[in-house]
Amino acid sequence: MRELLALALDWGCYVVEPQGKVQGLICRPFMAWVSSQFGFTCQLVENTPIQESAQAVRPGQALIASVSPEIRDPRTHAPRRGGHLVLVHTVHGGMVRFHNPSGYSHNADSASLPMRVFERFHAGRGILVGATS
């Protein structure tokens, strides 16, 4: 993990402020890094509803989606949008399945929400990441 973090910092994927706080993921340097170093294809998604970007999610293609960190409690009303990243790995039958690294133990690895609920937390942006063929 330390080696990956050091590489990500070298590529400009994160910026550490003088007080030590780390700013959120910076998409374009991240996309360049994972494309160059790991051979992934990347596409920036901006101002796009989850219903549209989710159409690209399939085996070999996932979406790093910007959502509210409050997504771990779907009962939250009027959440803010963005500020946290989840990995959407499956979309089927109106359900969105995702890995939430800060979710509660029962829903961190593979959480599921109806698309209409996921939409409340989604910021309309993310990165489509795929394996090269």
MOVEN-V93860 format. One record per residue. N is the residue number from 0. RES is the residue in three letters. PSI is psi as a letter, one per 40 degrees, with the letter a starting at -180 (* if undefined). Layout:
# MOVEN-V93860
[[N RES PSI] [N RES PSI]]
This chain:
# MOVEN-V93860
[[0 MET d] [1 ARG d] [2 GLU d] [3 LEU d] [4 LEU d] [5 ALA d] [6 LEU d] [7 ALA d] [8 LEU d] [9 ASP d] [10 TRP e] [11 GLY f] [12 CYS d] [13 TYR i] [14 VAL h] [15 VAL h] [16 GLU i] [17 PRO d] [18 GLN e] [19 GLY e] [20 LYS h] [21 VAL h] [22 GLN i] [23 GLY i] [24 LEU h] [25 ILE h] [26 CYS d] [27 ARG d] [28 PRO d] [29 PHE d] [30 MET d] [31 ALA d] [32 TRP d] [33 VAL d] [34 SER d] [35 SER d] [36 GLN d] [37 PHE e] [38 GLY e] [39 PHE i] [40 THR i] [41 CYS i] [42 GLN h] [43 LEU h] [44 VAL h] [45 GLU i] [46 ASN f] [47 THR h] [48 PRO i] [49 ILE d] [50 GLN d] [51 GLU d] [52 SER d] [53 ALA d] [54 GLN d] [55 ALA e] [56 VAL h] [57 ARG i] [58 PRO h] [59 GLY e] [60 GLN h] [61 ALA i] [62 LEU h] [63 ILE h] [64 ALA h] [65 SER h] [66 VAL i] [67 SER i] [68 PRO e] [69 GLU e] [70 ILE d] [71 ARG e] [72 ASP g] [73 PRO e] [74 ARG e] [75 THR h] [76 HIS i] [77 ALA f] [78 PRO i] [79 ARG i] [80 ARG h] [81 GLY i] [82 GLY e] [83 HIS i] [84 LEU h] [85 VAL i] [86 LEU h] [87 VAL h] [88 HIS e] [89 THR h] [90 VAL h] [91 HIS h] [92 GLY f] [93 GLY e] [94 MET i] [95 VAL h] [96 ARG h] [97 PHE i] [98 HIS h] [99 ASN h] [100 PRO e] [101 SER e] [102 GLY i] [103 TYR i] [104 SER d] [105 HIS e] [106 ASN e] [107 ALA d] [108 ASP d] [109 SER g] [110 ALA i] [111 SER h] [112 LEU i] [113 PRO i] [114 MET d] [115 ARG d] [116 VAL d] [117 PHE d] [118 GLU d] [119 ARG d] [120 PHE e] [121 HIS h] [122 ALA e] [123 GLY e] [124 ARG i] [125 GLY a] [126 ILE h] [127 LEU h] [128 VAL h] [129 GLY i] [130 ALA i] [131 THR i] [132 SER *]]
